[in-house]
C-alpha cells in the first residue's frame, strides 16, 4: 500500500518497487473478478506475497523494508483470541489481540486517539491488521451516514472480521485456476480477465504474465506463493509490534478512549468521551437543578375507524397523475433513512397528493405488519429565489392509513420529504429462536430457498419505484446505496445487463433473483453477505420485514403536466427538522416558560399525533428536561418517558412526537418541560 501511495504521489521508486507496482496495477483490476467475495486478494496482500516469492526465486532483496519505511508494515493478528481454560491465558490472549490491533492502527495513524474518517482509511487499517474485507462488508461498518470511527470501534470490527488464512487465500486463487492444477496460466488469466469485471485485452494479460512469470514457464505456483506470503505477513507483524514496544512515547498512549486523560495532558493525548451527544439527549445528571418549567395536559378521544376528512376531488380520473414507491429504513442508532423526491409543475393548478404504507401481503385477510406506521409528506420550495426552503404544505388529512393534502400549487419545482415519527417503527429485540435458511443444495447445485425467494420478491417490489416490473439503473443504484453504501457505475451495470435477464435495458425480477444466486455461489453457500443485504433492507433473521416501511406517493394535478423523480436516499437532516419546526410553529399553540420567556414550547395536535417543538430565543445553550411519566396510552418518538434535549442558541428543534399506543382507546398526553441549570 505504501508503494501504491508512492506511485500516486509520484515519488521516486527503485526498480524492484516499479516492478511490484506493475503487479499491483494488475491486481487492482484482477480483484474485480471476485470483488464481492468476503476474502479477496487485494494489492497489499499480493504485493507482500510476491515480494517474498520473488526474493526466493530471483535472489533479489526483499522490499518489505521499503514498504515499512514509507507506510509501516502490515500487522496480522495471527494470535486471534481463543477461549482458554485459565483466566490468565485469556488475559494474555486479549492483551496480544489489542497490542496487535494497536500496532496495525499506528501504521496508519499517528496515535490511537485519531479517528478513522473515511471508508478508505477503514479498509487500509483493516488490511494492515491482516484482514481483507469486501466492499459489501466495509459497507456494513461504514454506511453513508458514518462520520468517524475510533480505535475502540476498530477493535470491535477486528473481533467480527475473520482472519485471512491460507485456506481463504487458496480459495480466492482457485477462482482464477480454472483447471484446478495449482497454477495460474496465461490462458486462465485471459479467460477470466477478458470476460469479467473490468475487461482487459489479450496484450494486457500477456504483459502482466510476462512481468510475474519469474521462472519463464508461463505459470504461477500460488500454493507456494501463499506459504511465503503468510510468512512475510508474520514477519511484518513482529516488526510492527517490536517498533511499538520500543517506542516509549507510543507505549504510554492509552488504548483508544478506555482511560480518561487528565486536563494537564498534551492535547494530542486528551481523550474525548464517546457518544457525548447521545448522553445529553437521554437522562440528565441528577446533580443538575431545574428552575423554570411548563406543563401540558391534553386528553384525546379514541380515533374513529373511518375518517371522512380526506376526500378525493371530483372528476379526479381526468387529472394528470404520477406516482412512486419508496421506503423508510430504520438505522441501528434509531435514525430513519428514506427516499426523497423532486416534483415539477408546469403551471399553477389544483393538486391532490397522498402518502400511505405499501401493503405487500398477498392475502386480504393479513396485512403487512407495517401498515399502522404513520406517514407524512412535507412539500418545500425555494423562498424567493434564495437557497432557503419554505414549507408550502404537509399531509395532515387522513383516511384510514392514508394521509393527504389538496389545494393550489404554483408552477415550479418542489422538494417532497416523506416522514414518519418513528413511534411505530422501532428496533425489535434480537431474540431469535430460529434463523431462516437462505440457500440449499439440489443435485449438487446451490438453490435459493423458498423463503428467501419470497423475501427477494418483496424487496424487488420495494425497489421497483415506478412499478413497471423492471429495475432501471437509477432504481438499482438506490438498492446498492442502501445495501453496500456505494453506487454501481455504468460499466458494472453494463456487465450486469450482459450476464442477467433484462428487458428494455432494465433488470427483470428473474435477473434480480439470479444476481443473488450468483452472490451465494461466489461464497460457496456462505450466507453472511446475503444477511448483510437483508438486514439493511429491514429484515430479521426470520425473514420478516420489521425495521422498514415501504410507502407509495400519489400526486394528481388538475390542469398541468407534472413530473415526479426520486432524487436521493438519506436521513431526515436539517431540512426536514426545519420544515417540521416551521410547520408546528405556524399551526400550533405557543407557551413561554414562566421566568424564562426566551424559551417557548410549541405544541401542534392532530387526531392521532401531538408534536412539540422547543424554540430557544436566547444567546445561550439550553438543556430542557422532559417528563412524560403521567401520560396514558402514549408512545414517544424518543422511546423514553424521561429524557433531555439540548437546544443551541437562537434555534428551534423537535422535542418529540407522541402517538396513541392503541387508537381505539382514549389517550392522555401529559408532559412537563423544565430548564436544566
Secondary structure, DSSP 8 states (H G I E B T S, - for coil): -HHHHHHHTT----HHHHHHHHHHHHHHHHGGGGTTSSS---HHHHHHHHHHHHHHHH-----HHHHHHHH-------S-----SSHHHHHHHHHHHHHHHHHHHTTTSSSTTS-B-SHHHHHHHHHHTT----HHHHHHHS-TT---B-HHHHHHHHHHS----HHHHHHHHHTT-TT-SSEEEHHHHHHHHTTSSS---HHHHHHHHHHH-TTSSSEEEHHHHHHHHHHHHHHHHHHHHHHHHH-HHHHTS-STTSS---TTS-GGG----TTHHHHHTS---TT--EEEEEEEEEEE----S---S----TTGGGSEEEEEEEEEEE-TTS-EEEEEEEEEESS-EEEEEEEEE----SSSSS--TTTTS--EEEEEEESTTSS-EEEEEE--EEETTEEEEEEEE-SEEEEEEEE--SSSS-------S-----EEEETTEEEE-HHHHHHHHHHHHHH-TT-SSSB-HHHHHHHHHHHHSS---HHHHHHHHHHS-EETTEE-HHHHHHHHHHHHHHTTT--HHHHHHHHHTTB-TTS-B-SEEEEEEEEEESSS-EEEEEEEEEE-HHHHHHHHHHHHHHHSEEEEETTEEEEEEEEEE-SS-EEEEEEE-SSS-EEEEEE-TT-BSEEETTS-SEEEEEE-TTEEEEEEEEEESSTTS-EEEEEEEEEE-
